């Protein structure tokens, strides 16, 4: 499934985040985890999960009277795709503008700055 055509909604992202942590899981297990941070009805959770399955975001395996769900997309795939779209829409495709804005809004600590420097060095080596 290409995420470009159908980016996950906020509710779908919450469910994906849970499944990336606990999959495979039943809709009830996902709902119970979701209930720790959000008040929602079980039927709402189940409907979102069913829609996600129909969109190809989740796979499901029957197990008795229930289904076991797993994400078909990795966290990295979703992040890359959504970030790419965001950079294009909000920053005119300029990663530089996005990074400068992010660094201007949030002050990274020394550990984060070192990690950023290592990433830049790695990218520079790859581009040579």
N, C-alpha and C positions, 0 to 999 in steps of 0.2 A: 504494500500500500504506500502510495506517495502521500506524505503529509501535506504537501503544498496545496493540494486541492481541497483539503478539509482539515484545517488546523483544529486541534482539540479546544473545546470550550473550557472555561475555568473549572466547571464541575467535572468534566472529563479529565482534566489535568490532575485534579484532586484524587480521582479514582486511579488514574495511571500511577500517581506517586505511591499510593498504597500498594498497588499490585507490584510495582518495581521492588517493593520491600518484602512482601509476603507471598507472592505468587508461587504456586497456583493457589487459588482461593475461591470459595463459593461467594455468591452475592451477599449472603448473610454475614460472612466473615468480613467482606469489604465494608458492608454497612456498619458493622460493629466498630471497625477501625475509624471509619468516617465520623461516627457518632462521638468519638473522643474530642473532636475539634469543631464539629458542625452539627446543628440540629436539623435533621431531615428525616422524612418518612422512608420506611423500607421500600415501599412500592416506587417511590421516586428514584431511589438508588438503583433498584432493579431495572427500571425503565431506561435509565441512563446507560447502565451496563449493556442492556439488550441493544440499544442504539449504537453503542461503541462496537459491539460484535458485528452488527450489520454494516458498519462503516469499515470494518476490517482492522480496527485498532486492537481487538481482543480475539483470542481463540477460545474455544470452549469444548470441553469434553464431558459427555454425560457420565454421571455417577449416581446410580439409583434414581431417586426422584429429583435430583438437583443437577446442576452443572458446575464444573470447575473452570474458572477463567484464568487466562494468562495474557499478558500484553504481547502483541506481535511486533511492537516497536521498542527499541531501546531508549533509555533516557537520553543518551547522547544524540541519537537520531532526531528526536523531538526537539531537543534544545537547539541543535544546529539549524534545523529547518525553520523553527520559529524565530530564532535570532536573525537569521538571514532575511526573512521577510520583514522583521521589525527594522533592521538597519536600512533596508531599501525604502520602506515607507516613511520612517521618521527622520532618518539622517541622510537621505538621498543616496544611499549606497555607500556612504563613507564610514568605514570602521574607525578611522582616525577621529572623526567628529564624535562618534558614540563613546569611544574610550576617553577622550578628553572631557566630555560632559560627565561621564560616570566618575572619573577621578576628581573632577571639580566638585561634584555633589557629595561624595563620600571620601573621607580621608582613610586610605588603606593603612593598616599597621605595618610595622617593619617586616613581619613575616610575609604578608601579602605582597609588599613591594618587591621582596626578594624573589618570590614566585613569579611575579609579573616580569621581572628582569630575566629570569631563566627562560620564560616562554619566549620573550623577544629574541634572546640569543639563539634559541633553538630554531625559531622561524628564520632568522638571518642566515644561519648555517644551511638550512634547507633551500633557501633561495639563491645560494651561491653556486 
